[in-house]
Amino acid sequence: MGFDDTKNMTGKIRSGWELVRADEYPETEYPTQKDGKYAGVIGVGGLLLARIPEEIAKSREAYYKKQTQDRDDAVNNDLMKDQHPSMPINQDRQTRVTFGGTKKD
């Protein structure tokens, strides 16, 4: 939109993202930022290419996987707490997809 989003960029760089410079890949030609603070960085239309080290990516993946599992466990435990013996809650979570159905002539 015509201005640098410094708050977003600073946050991403602090969290481990690294900007990718075109001179790191001399055998290929990528579009780059021509001027400004990010001159030489691969990018198009205000979007810049960035990468994150694999260990940070795996660490984040494990963190969010645990967060999701903890939330699922909390929901399941809460459901079981509210369950009444005469009306059990069925947690059989299966999905079936069928195609076609019956043919009418």
C-alpha positions in Angstrom: 0.0 0.0 0.0 2.9 2.3 -0.6 4.6 2.0 2.8 6.9 -0.4 4.7 5.1 -2.5 7.3 7.9 -2.1 9.8 6.0 -3.4 12.8 5.2 -6.7 11.0 8.7 -7.1 9.6 10.4 -6.4 12.9 8.2 -9.0 14.6 8.8 -11.7 12.0 12.6 -11.1 12.0 12.7 -11.2 15.8 10.7 -14.5 15.7 13.3 -16.2 13.5 12.4 -15.4 9.9 15.3 -14.4 7.6 14.9 -12.4 4.4 16.3 -14.2 1.3 18.7 -12.1 -0.8 18.9 -12.7 -4.5 22.8 -12.7 -4.4 22.5 -16.0 -2.4 21.3 -17.6 -5.7 23.5 -16.2 -8.5 22.7 -18.9 -10.9 19.0 -17.8 -11.2 17.2 -14.6 -11.7 14.5 -13.7 -9.2 12.6 -10.4 -9.0 14.1 -8.3 -6.3 13.4 -5.1 -4.5 15.3 -2.3 -6.3 15.5 0.3 -3.6 14.8 1.1 0.0 15.7 -0.8 3.2 15.1 -4.2 1.5 17.1 -3.6 -1.7 18.4 -6.9 -3.1 15.8 -9.1 -1.3 13.7 -11.4 -3.4 10.2 -10.0 -3.6 7.4 -8.8 -5.8 4.9 -6.1 -5.2 5.7 -5.5 -1.6 5.9 -9.2 -0.7 9.3 -10.3 0.4 10.6 -13.9 0.4 11.7 -15.1 3.9 12.7 -18.4 5.3 12.8 -19.9 8.8 15.3 -22.5 10.1 14.0 -26.0 10.1 14.5 -26.5 13.9 12.3 -23.4 14.7 9.6 -24.6 12.2 9.6 -28.1 13.8 9.5 -26.6 17.3 6.5 -24.4 16.4 4.8 -27.4 14.8 5.2 -29.4 18.0 4.0 -26.5 20.1 0.8 -26.0 18.1 0.2 -29.7 17.9 0.3 -29.9 21.7 -2.0 -26.9 22.0 -4.5 -28.6 19.7 -4.3 -31.9 21.6 -4.7 -30.1 25.0 -7.8 -28.3 23.7 -9.3 -31.5 22.3 -8.7 -33.3 25.6 -10.3 -30.4 27.5 -13.4 -30.5 25.3 -13.7 -34.3 25.6 -13.2 -34.2 29.4 -15.9 -31.4 29.7 -18.3 -33.5 27.6 -17.7 -36.6 29.8 -18.4 -34.5 32.9 -21.8 -33.4 31.6 -22.7 -36.9 30.4 -25.7 -38.6 32.0 -25.8 -42.5 32.2 -29.2 -42.6 30.6 -28.1 -40.5 27.6 -24.4 -41.3 26.8 -22.6 -39.0 24.4 -21.3 -40.8 21.4 -17.8 -39.8 20.4 -17.5 -42.1 17.4 -16.2 -39.6 15.0 -16.3 -41.2 11.6 -17.0 -39.7 8.2 -18.3 -41.5 5.2 -18.5 -40.2 1.7 -20.5 -42.0 -1.0 -21.0 -41.1 -4.6 -23.8 -41.9 -7.0 -26.6 -43.2 -4.8 -29.4 -45.2 -6.5 -29.9 -45.1 -10.2 -33.3 -44.4 -11.5 -34.2 -45.5 -15.0 
